[in-house]
Amino acid sequence: MAVYNLDDKTDTSNELLRVNSLHALTYCPRLFYLEEVEEYYTQNEEVFQGRRLHVELEKAADDDQVSLSLDSVALGIRGRVDAIKTKNGAYVPYEHKKGKCRRDENGIASAWPSDRIQVLAYGMLIEATMDKSVHECRIRYHTDNITVTIPLDAAGREEVLSSIQRARELRNSLERPPVTENEKLCVRCSLAAVCLPEEVRFIKNGERVSCEAEKPLRLFPPDDDRKVVHIVEPGARVSRSGERLKVEYKLDEKPPVLMPVSDVGQIVIHGYSQISTQCVRLCVEEDIGLHYLTGGGNYLGSFLPAKRTRVQQKIRQFQALTNQDFCLKLAKRLVDCRADMQRQVLMRGLRRGEERPELARIAKQMKVLQRHAKDANCLDRLRGFEGSIGALYFSAFGKLLGEDIPEEMSFSHRNRRPPKDRVNALLGYGYGVLLKDVVQAIHVVGLEPAFGFYHQPRSSAPPLALDVMEIFRVLLVDIPVLNSINRQQWDPVADFIVTNQKVWLSNEGKKKFLGIYERRKADSWKHPVIEYSMNYSRILELEVRLLEKEWMSEGGLFARLRLR
């Protein structure tokens, strides 16, 4: 028999393991790591069905059975047994499962391996804490109305001790276990959106491993329908009213607005509006992002719940992004992605049917520089190519505007801090709002926004957020700004404030831009590689998760977005 040192005082994670975690470990070691080490907890419909079953069973329980919460320092585990009955003077633990039992090729019923290890662990926990013998354990599968009996013998005890030891080893590890080879397990997994197993299987080491006809099954969650609430009016106040958010306006200019907290995904404070401490706490409890921007659209910061400080993720990120060769590899892909989108925007202008030789010449120059950027041997040289490409792009940006737009909405060159014309005011404000959304996505995933691979920490803007933002500048800001100007949606007087050669958006202009921007985020877009559609809000999160996989030996999909 193997010897397991369950009293090892050098183990840094010597706290008691949940018996349910052994179930997850047997089902999939990666699931165990995500739940127990990185502390991801996402509940799907099957989890809620199981909870409802246990509530019903507790209501119908008789005097013959009890449900107990037990723990054992000697074993290093704790848990709540669904039911304990007696048989011939010995205790029999029962575990209730909503689903079906396992059947072999002859149709004989048996327990699933993960259910088996769970109920055996409960049996050993009862022996250790109640000084009673347990000879067998039982699992009731309610869908097919079958009870499976499992003997608690030497082999079963060995299996439980081995699982406890393996669980402790994983809790001390910085590396996530690999994706399981059994694809069927992933379909019903509540953490498939974090793990992204199908995307990992689809591309390994940057190369497709599936044939052209086999596209990855989408396990990423559906689009988030929760609203982003922008507080633009100076002096407005956001507070809590029960389970609703209440927005009040200064001097009772408008009646208060009430909205269910379940309908809100983010609150964005623009300028000098207020939010109560009770509302801040509600945002933390309900996982609502809280962000602050200046009145001019500069990103100030975010209020983050403590549960998103996953140390293991950040250590892996720091270790990977101190490797300059690895950073250069990611940065080249990032620059190529943005440059290709910028060039495609110009190419769209050439497809209007009219001769535009200057636009064609600039697009051609950008393509040449884009090709040279792929051969850059250091980040500084790459930044030089990126800067040249960006300068060419914005030198042609004004040529994409219609001839019938107001003269005040014309564009000659990029300027900022402060913007000196209306188009630059729109672009600058848009980039600030986009940065906020990228920071939100980074915190949802659990990475550290202050540690990037391309941008330098020269300002208050977090470098990793600036890195990821490069992918979305064209998609979420440049194109909507171009389209809205060409559709003449802007009032050059009412939507802007011009003072001493400085141009800002008025409150009405901000509201108009935010409406255009949020509608754009709600648009669906088909990923050019994995080929399933989602809105841009979800693509932001997906792209950050794909970035994390680059330093986990599961990369190949980050910055593959392209505009066609």
C-alpha positions in Angstrom: 0.0 0.0 0.0 1.2 3.5 -0.8 1.9 5.8 2.1 0.2 9.3 2.1 1.6 12.0 4.4 -1.6 13.8 5.3 0.0 15.6 8.3 2.7 17.3 6.3 3.2 20.6 8.0 5.3 22.0 5.0 2.2 21.8 2.8 1.2 25.4 2.2 -2.4 24.5 1.5 -3.1 22.3 4.5 -6.6 23.6 5.0 -9.4 21.0 4.8 -10.5 19.9 1.3 -14.1 19.9 0.5 -15.3 16.4 -0.4 -17.1 17.9 -3.4 -13.7 19.0 -4.6 -12.6 15.3 -4.8 -15.6 14.8 -7.0 -14.4 17.6 -9.3 -10.8 16.2 -9.3 -12.0 12.8 -10.4 -14.3 14.3 -13.1 -11.5 16.6 -14.4 -8.3 17.8 -12.7 -8.5 21.1 -14.5 -12.0 21.7 -13.1 -10.7 21.0 -9.6 -7.9 23.5 -10.2 -10.2 26.2 -11.5 -12.6 25.9 -8.6 -10.3 25.1 -5.6 -7.1 27.0 -6.5 -8.2 29.9 -8.7 -11.6 30.1 -7.0 -13.8 30.2 -10.1 -17.4 29.4 -9.3 -19.9 29.5 -12.1 -23.3 27.8 -11.7 -25.2 26.4 -14.7 -28.7 24.9 -14.9 -27.6 21.5 -13.8 -26.1 22.8 -10.6 -29.4 24.6 -9.8 -31.3 21.3 -10.5 -29.1 19.5 -8.1 -29.7 22.1 -5.4 -33.5 22.0 -5.9 -33.3 18.2 -5.5 -31.5 18.4 -2.2 -34.0 21.0 -0.9 -36.9 18.7 -1.8 -35.2 15.8 -0.1 -34.6 17.7 3.1 -38.3 18.6 3.3 -39.3 15.0 2.8 -36.7 13.5 5.2 -37.9 11.1 7.9 -36.5 10.2 11.3 -34.5 7.3 9.8 -32.0 9.5 8.1 -29.9 12.5 9.1 -27.8 14.9 7.1 -24.6 16.1 8.8 -21.7 18.4 8.2 -18.4 16.7 9.2 -14.7 17.4 9.1 -11.6 15.5 9.9 -8.1 17.0 10.4 -6.6 13.5 10.2 -8.0 12.9 6.7 -7.8 16.6 5.7 -11.4 16.7 4.3 -14.8 18.2 5.2 -18.2 18.0 3.8 -22.0 17.6 4.2 -23.4 14.1 3.8 -26.8 14.0 2.1 -28.1 11.3 4.4 -26.9 8.8 6.9 -28.9 5.6 7.7 -28.1 2.6 9.8 -27.9 -1.1 8.7 -27.1 -3.9 11.1 -25.5 -1.4 13.6 -23.3 0.2 10.9 -23.8 3.6 9.2 -24.6 3.8 5.5 -23.9 7.2 3.8 -26.3 8.1 1.0 -25.5 10.5 -1.8 -28.4 11.8 -4.1 -27.8 12.6 -7.7 -30.2 14.2 -10.1 -28.9 12.5 -13.3 -28.6 8.9 -14.6 -26.3 6.2 -13.4 -23.5 4.7 -15.4 -24.1 1.5 -17.4 -21.7 -0.9 -19.0 -22.1 -2.6 -22.3 -24.4 -5.2 -20.7 -26.7 -2.5 -19.2 -25.6 -3.2 -15.6 -25.9 -0.1 -13.4 -22.9 1.4 -11.6 -21.7 4.6 -10.2 -19.8 7.3 -12.1 -16.1 7.5 -11.0 -16.5 11.0 -9.6 -19.7 10.1 -7.7 -18.0 6.9 -6.4 -15.0 8.8 -4.9 -17.3 11.4 -3.3 -19.5 8.9 -1.4 -16.5 6.8 -0.4 -14.9 9.9 1.1 -18.0 10.5 3.0 -17.9 7.0 4.4 -14.3 7.5 5.6 -15.3 10.9 7.0 -18.0 9.3 9.1 -15.7 6.6 10.4 -13.1 9.2 11.4 -15.5 11.6 13.2 -18.2 9.4 14.6 -16.3 6.3 15.6 -18.7 4.0 13.7 -18.0 1.4 11.1 -19.0 1.9 7.5 -19.0 -1.1 5.2 -20.9 0.2 2.3 -22.0 3.5 0.7 -25.0 4.1 -1.6 -25.8 6.6 -4.4 -29.4 7.3 -5.5 -29.7 8.3 -9.1 -33.2 10.0 -9.3 -33.6 10.2 -13.1 -33.6 6.5 -13.6 -34.7 5.7 -10.0 -31.7 3.4 -9.2 -29.6 3.0 -6.1 -26.1 1.8 -6.5 -24.2 0.2 -3.6 -20.5 0.6 -3.3 -18.4 -1.3 -0.8 -16.0 0.7 1.4 -13.1 -1.8 1.1 -9.3 -1.4 1.1 -9.2 -0.5 -2.6 -11.8 2.2 -2.0 -9.9 3.7 0.9 -6.7 3.6 -1.1 -8.5 5.5 -3.9 -9.8 8.2 -1.6 -6.3 8.7 0.0 -4.7 8.9 -3.4 -7.2 11.6 -4.5 -6.6 13.6 -1.3 -2.9 13.5 -2.0 -3.3 14.5 -5.6 -5.6 17.4 -4.6 -3.0 18.7 -2.2 -0.3 18.6 -4.9 -2.5 20.5 -7.3 -3.3 23.2 -4.7 0.5 23.8 -4.4 1.0 24.0 -8.1 1.1 27.2 -10.3 0.2 25.4 -13.5 -3.3 24.5 -14.6 -3.7 20.8 -15.6 -4.2 20.2 -19.3 -7.6 20.0 -21.0 -9.2 16.6 -20.6 -9.1 14.2 -23.5 -12.7 13.2 -22.9 -14.6 15.9 -24.9 -18.0 14.7 -23.5 -17.1 16.0 -20.0 -16.7 19.6 -21.3 -20.2 20.0 -22.7 -22.0 20.1 -19.3 -19.1 21.7 -17.4 -20.1 24.9 -15.7 -16.5 26.4 -16.2 -16.2 25.6 -19.9 -16.3 29.4 -20.6 -13.2 29.9 -18.5 -11.4 26.7 -19.6 -12.2 27.1 -23.4 -11.4 23.4 -24.1 -12.7 23.3 -27.6 -10.6 26.3 -28.6 -7.6 24.6 -27.2 -8.3 21.4 -29.1 -8.9 23.4 -32.3 -5.5 25.1 -32.3 -2.3 23.9 -30.7 1.0 25.7 -30.9 -0.6 28.2 -33.3 -1.6 25.6 -35.9 -5.0 24.0 -36.6 -5.3 20.4 -35.6 -8.9 20.0 -36.8 -9.8 19.5 -40.4 -11.5 22.3 -42.2 -15.0 20.8 -41.8 -14.6 20.5 -38.0 -15.3 23.8 -36.2 -15.0 24.0 -32.4 -18.3 23.6 -30.5 -19.1 26.9 -28.8 -19.1 26.4 -25.0 -18.4 30.1 -24.4 -21.4 31.7 -22.7 -24.2 33.5 -24.6 -24.2 37.3 -24.9 -24.6 39.3 -21.7 -27.8 41.3 -21.9 -27.1 43.4 -18.8 -26.9 47.1 -19.4 -24.0 49.5 -19.0 -25.3 52.5 -17.1 -23.4 55.7 -18.0 -23.8 58.6 -15.5 -23.0 61.7 -17.5 -24.9 64.6 -15.9 -22.8 66.6 -13.4 -24.1 66.2 -9.8 -26.1 63.1 -10.5 -26.2 60.5 -7.6 -26.5 56.7 -7.7 -27.8 55.0 -4.6 -29.4 51.7 -3.6 -33.1 51.2 -3.1 -33.7 47.6 -2.0 -32.5 45.4 -4.9 -32.7 48.3 -7.4 -30.3 51.1 -8.4 -31.7 54.6 -8.1 -30.3 57.5 -10.2 -31.2 61.0 -9.0 -30.4 64.2 -10.9 -29.2 67.5 -9.5 -31.9 70.1 -8.7 -34.6 67.6 -9.7 -34.0 68.3 -13.4 -35.4 64.9 -14.2 -37.4 62.3 -12.2 -35.3 59.6 -10.5 -34.7 56.4 -12.5 -35.0 53.0 -10.9 -33.7 49.8 -12.4 -33.3 46.2 -11.1 -29.8 45.4 -10.1 -30.0 42.2 -12.1 -30.3 44.2 -15.3 -27.0 46.1 -14.8 -23.6 44.9 -15.8 -21.5 48.1 -15.3 -21.9 51.6 -13.8 -19.7 54.2 -15.4 -19.3 57.6 -13.6 -18.3 60.4 -16.0 -17.0 63.5 -14.3 -18.2 64.6 -10.8 -21.3 62.4 -10.2 -21.7 60.6 -6.9 -22.4 57.0 -5.8 -23.3 55.9 -2.3 -21.3 53.4 -0.3 -24.3 51.1 0.0 -24.5 51.1 -3.8 -20.8 50.3 -4.1 -21.2 47.3 -1.8 -24.2 46.1 -3.9 -22.0 46.4 -7.0 -19.4 44.1 -5.3 -22.0 41.6 -4.2 -23.7 41.5 -7.6 -20.4 41.5 -9.6 -21.2 44.8 -11.3 -18.2 46.7 -12.7 -17.8 50.2 -11.3 -15.6 52.6 -13.4 -14.6 56.3 -13.3 -13.8 58.5 -16.3 -13.1 62.2 -16.4 -15.6 64.6 -18.1 -13.3 64.5 -21.1 -13.3 60.7 -21.3 -9.9 59.9 -19.7 -10.0 56.6 -17.8 -9.4 57.1 -14.0 -9.8 53.7 -12.5 -12.2 51.0 -11.4 -13.5 49.6 -8.1 -12.8 45.8 -8.0 -14.1 43.0 -5.8 -11.4 41.1 -3.8 -12.5 37.8 -5.2 -10.8 38.6 -8.6 -7.3 38.7 -7.1 -6.3 35.2 -8.3 -2.6 35.0 -7.4 -1.8 31.9 -9.4 -2.9 33.6 -12.6 -0.9 36.7 -11.9 2.3 34.8 -11.1 2.0 32.9 -14.4 1.4 36.2 -16.2 4.5 37.9 -14.6 6.7 34.9 -15.3 5.7 34.8 -19.0 5.8 38.6 -19.6 9.3 39.0 -18.3 10.5 37.0 -21.3 11.4 39.6 -23.9 11.3 37.1 -26.8 7.8 36.0 -25.8 6.7 39.6 -25.5 8.0 40.4 -28.9 6.2 37.5 -30.4 2.9 38.7 -28.9 3.5 42.3 -29.8 4.2 41.4 -33.5 0.9 39.6 -33.7 -0.9 42.6 -32.0 0.6 45.2 -34.4 -0.2 43.0 -37.4 -3.8 42.7 -36.3 -4.3 46.4 -35.8 -2.4 47.4 -39.0 -4.4 45.0 -41.1 -7.7 46.4 -39.8 -6.5 50.0 -40.4 -5.5 49.1 -44.0 -8.8 47.3 -44.6 -10.7 50.5 -43.5 -8.9 52.4 -46.3 -9.5 49.6 -48.7 -13.2 49.9 -48.0 -13.0 53.5 -49.2 -11.4 52.3 -52.4 -14.3 50.0 -53.1 -16.8 52.8 -53.6 -16.2 52.8 -57.3 -14.4 56.2 -57.6 -10.7 56.8 -58.4 -8.7 57.5 -55.2 -5.0 57.3 -56.1 -3.8 58.9 -53.0 -5.8 56.5 -50.8 -4.5 53.5 -52.8 -0.9 54.7 -52.5 -1.2 55.1 -48.7 -2.8 51.6 -48.4 0.1 50.1 -50.4 2.7 51.8 -48.2 0.9 50.5 -45.1 1.1 47.0 -46.5 4.8 47.3 -47.1 5.4 48.5 -43.5 3.1 45.8 -42.1 5.3 43.2 -43.8 8.5 44.7 -42.4 7.0 44.9 -38.9 6.8 41.1 -38.9 10.6 41.0 -39.1 11.3 43.5 -36.3 14.0 42.1 -33.9 13.1 44.2 -30.9 10.1 46.1 -29.4 11.5 49.5 -30.1 11.9 48.7 -33.8 8.4 47.3 -33.9 7.0 50.5 -32.3 8.7 52.5 -35.0 6.9 50.5 -37.7 3.6 50.7 -35.8 4.0 54.5 -35.4 4.6 54.9 -39.2 1.6 52.8 -40.1 -0.6 54.8 -37.7 0.6 58.1 -39.1 -0.2 56.9 -42.7 -3.6 55.7 -41.6 -4.7 58.9 -39.9 -3.2 60.9 -42.8 -5.9 59.2 -45.0 -8.6 59.1 -42.3 -10.2 62.4 -43.4 -10.4 61.2 -47.0 -13.0 58.6 -45.8 -15.4 61.3 -44.8 -18.2 62.3 -47.2 -18.0 65.6 -49.2 -21.4 66.7 -47.9 -20.5 66.8 -44.2 -20.4 70.1 -42.3 -17.0 71.8 -42.6 -16.6 71.7 -38.8 -16.6 67.9 -39.0 -13.6 67.7 -41.2 -10.4 65.9 -40.2 -6.7 66.7 -41.1 -4.5 64.9 -38.6 -4.6 63.1 -35.2 -4.2 65.3 -32.2 -5.0 64.9 -28.5 -4.5 66.1 -24.9 -6.5 68.2 -25.6 -8.2 67.5 -28.9 -8.3 70.5 -31.2 -11.2 69.5 -33.5 -14.5 67.7 -33.3 -13.4 64.4 -34.9 -10.4 64.1 -32.6 -12.7 64.8 -29.7 -14.9 61.9 -30.7 -11.9 59.5 -31.2 -10.3 60.5 -27.9 -13.6 60.1 -25.9 -14.2 56.8 -27.6 -10.8 55.4 -26.8 -11.3 56.3 -23.1 -14.6 54.5 -23.0 -13.1 51.5 -24.8 -10.1 51.4 -22.3 -12.7 51.1 -19.5 -14.3 48.1 -21.2 -10.9 46.4 -21.8 -10.0 46.9 -18.1 -13.4 45.3 -17.2 -12.7 42.3 -19.4 -9.2 41.9 -17.9 -10.5 41.9 -14.4 -13.3 39.4 -15.2 -10.6 37.0 -16.5 -8.4 37.7 -13.5 -5.2 39.1 -15.1 -3.2 42.1 -13.9 -3.8 45.1 -16.2 -0.7 46.9 -15.0 1.7 44.3 -16.5 1.7 44.2 -20.3 3.9 42.9 -23.1 4.0 45.9 -25.5 3.1 49.3 -24.0 5.3 50.8 -21.4 4.1 52.0 -18.0 4.5 55.7 -18.8 1.0 56.9 -17.8 -1.8 56.1 -15.5 -3.4 53.8 -18.2 -2.6 50.1 -17.4 -0.2 48.7 -20.1 -2.0 45.3 -20.6 -5.3 47.1 -21.2 -3.6 49.4 -23.8 -2.2 46.2 -25.4 -5.5 44.5 -25.8 -7.2 47.7 -26.7 -5.2 47.9 -30.0 -7.3 45.0 -31.4 -10.6 46.9 -30.9 -9.7 50.6 -31.7 -10.8 50.2 -35.3 -13.7 47.9 -34.7 -15.4 49.8 -31.8 -14.3 53.4 -32.2 -12.9 54.3 -35.6 -15.6 52.7 -37.7 -18.6 53.9 -35.6 -17.1 57.5 -35.7 -16.6 57.4 -39.4 -20.1 56.0 -40.0 -21.8 58.5 -37.7 -20.1 61.5 -39.3 -21.0 60.3 -42.8 -24.6 59.8 -41.7 -24.5 63.4 -40.3 -25.6 62.3 -36.9 -23.6 65.1 -35.2 -24.6 68.7 -34.5 -21.4 70.7 -34.7 -22.8 73.3 -32.3 -25.0 71.4 -29.8 -22.9 68.3 -29.4 -19.5 70.0 -28.8 -17.9 72.7 -26.6 -15.2 74.7 -28.2 -12.9 76.8 -26.0 -9.4 78.3 -26.8 -8.8 75.8 -29.6 -9.8 72.9 -27.3 -12.9 70.8 -28.3 -14.9 68.6 -25.9 -18.1 66.8 -26.2 -21.1 68.4 -24.5 -23.4 66.4 -22.2 -25.7 65.8 -25.2 -22.7 64.8 -27.4 -21.5 62.4 -24.8 -24.9 60.7 -24.5 -25.1 60.5 -28.3 -21.7 59.0 -28.6 -22.3 56.5 -25.8 -25.6 55.4 -27.5 -23.7 54.8 -30.8 -20.9 53.0 -28.9 -23.1 50.7 -26.9 -25.2 49.8 -30.0 -21.9 48.9 -31.7 -20.9 46.6 -28.8 -24.2 44.8 -29.1 -23.6 44.0 -32.7 -22.8 40.3 -33.5 -19.5 39.5 -35.2 -18.3 36.1 -36.5 -14.8 35.2 -35.4 -12.7 34.6 -38.5 -10.9 31.5 -37.1 -13.2 29.7 -34.7 -16.2 30.8 -36.8 -18.9 31.3 -34.2 -20.7 34.6 -33.7 -21.0 36.7 -30.5 -21.4 40.4 -29.7 -18.4 42.6 -29.3 -18.9 42.7 -25.5 -18.3 39.0 -25.4 -15.4 39.1 -27.9 -13.6 41.5 -25.5 -13.6 38.9 -22.8 -12.9 36.0 -25.2 -9.8 37.8 -26.5 -8.4 38.3 -23.0 -8.9 34.6 -22.2 -7.2 33.7 -25.4 -4.3 36.0 -24.5 -3.9 34.1 -21.2 -3.7 30.8 -23.0 -0.6 32.1 -24.9 1.6 31.6 -21.8 -0.1 28.3 -20.9 1.0 26.3 -23.9 -2.5 26.6 -25.3 -2.0 29.6 -27.5 -2.5 30.4 -31.2 -5.9 32.2 -31.3 -5.0 35.6 -29.7 -5.1 38.7 -32.0 -6.4 36.7 -35.0 -9.4 39.0 -35.5 -9.5 40.5 -39.0 -11.7 43.0 -40.8 -13.1 42.0 -44.2 
